[in-house]
Amino acid sequence: MDAGGNKALPEIGPFFKDVINRYFQEKSIAVTVKYIDPSYMIRSVPANASDALLCMQLAQNAVHGSMAGHTCFSTGLCNNRLVYLPIPALVKHSPRGLKKGGRTWERVLSVTGQPNRPIEGTAIEASASRSASPVGRRPSIF
């Protein structure tokens, strides 16, 4: 079963590739079958006008939320409306995990140029919270 409770099925693309290769091997015909994962094709399609409009609306919504002083949120579409989505709620039910302070997180910080903030529950975090000034910190809306 997958995270959604559905029966987990094997990948159909590699299965067909193997079946086709076996068929031609039995017939003694030399073939080369290449399987290209469709997710790569989806990512390689240029954005159309609808994509550009959605990206613009999401970006504007994110800026409006930030300028209003909200923190710890993302923007998205729910029931065809642009909404603020609390990040803790988004990641709580995610099937993937990200280790705080792990290699992937360090790469995210490096690529985006964000400061390396202390990790909750560590000695570094405790000492940083004692010295941190509450001035200039905006409250979360969630």
N, C-alpha and C positions, 0 to 999 in steps of 0.2 A: 504494500500500500504506500502511496506517496503522501506528502504532507496534507493534501486536500482530502484524503480518505479514498481516493480512487485506486483501482487496481494498477499497479506499476507494470507497464508493458515494455518489452525490449524495443530498442531503436529499430525502426523499419528500414531506414536507408542502408545501414551496414548489412542487415539481413538480406535485402534484395541483392546487394553487391555480391555477397557470398553465394547465393543461389545461382545468380547469373554466371559467375566464374565456374562453379561446379558443373553447370549445364554444358558450357562450352568445353571444359576439360574432358568431360565424358564423350563429347563429339570429336575430340582431338583438333579443336579449332583454337588457334592462338588469338586471344583478345586481351585488351587492357581496359578494365572498367575502373573509372574514377568516381568516387563518391565525394561530393562537395556538400558540406553541411549547410542547409538552407539559412541558418542564422547568420552566416557570413554574407549571404546574398542580401538579406533583409537590411543589414547594417550598411551595405555598400550602395543602396539606392539613394540618389540625391533627394533632399527634402523638396516637397512640393509646396504650393501656396497654403494649403491647410496646415501642414507641419509648421511652416514659418509663423502662421497666425497663432497656433497653439503655443509655440515656444515664446512668442512675444507676450501673450496673455499671462503665461505662467511666470515669466520674468517680471512683468509689471506687478503682478500680484505679490511676488516675493519682495520686491522693492517697497511696495506699499506697506506690507506687514512689518518689514524692518524699520521703515521710517516712522511707523506708529509705535515702535519700541518693543515689538514682540520678538521673542527669541525661541529657540528650540522648536522650529516648525519647518515644514516643507509645504509647497503648494501642489495642488493636484486637482483633478476633476472628479467630482462625486455627483451622480445624477445630473450630469451635464451642467454643473455649476462649479466655478472655481472656488476652492476652499483652502483653508489653512489646515494642514494635517500635523498633529503633534508627532515629532520624531520618536519619542519613546513608544507611542502606540504603533508606529510603523515598524520599528525594529523588534518589538516584543514578539510578534508572531512570524517573523521572517524565518524561512527554512535555512537560511545561511547565517553563519555567525562570524563575528569579527573580534579577534582578541584585542583588548585594549592594550596598547603598547606593543602589539605584534608587528611583524614585518610589513604586512599590508597596510596597517594603519600608519606606520612610519612613512611609507611611500606616499600615502594620501597627503599627509602633512607636508612632506617635502615638495611634492608636485604643486600643491595649491598655495604654498608659501605661508601656511598657518603656523602660529606659534605652538610649540610642544607643551601643552598644558599638563599639569600633574594628573595622574590616574587616581580615581576615587578609591579610597580604602588603603592607600599606601602611606608610608611614612613621609614620602615627598609631598603627597597631597595634604596631609595634616599640617605640615610646617608651612606650606604655601597658603593654606586657608587662614592660618593665624595672622600671617603678614599681609593678606590681601585686603585692600580697602573696598568697602561696599559702595563707595562713591563711583558713579559712572557705570555701575552694573544695572542692566535693565532686567526687570522680572520676566519670567516666562509667562505666557498667556495660558499655559496648561497646568 
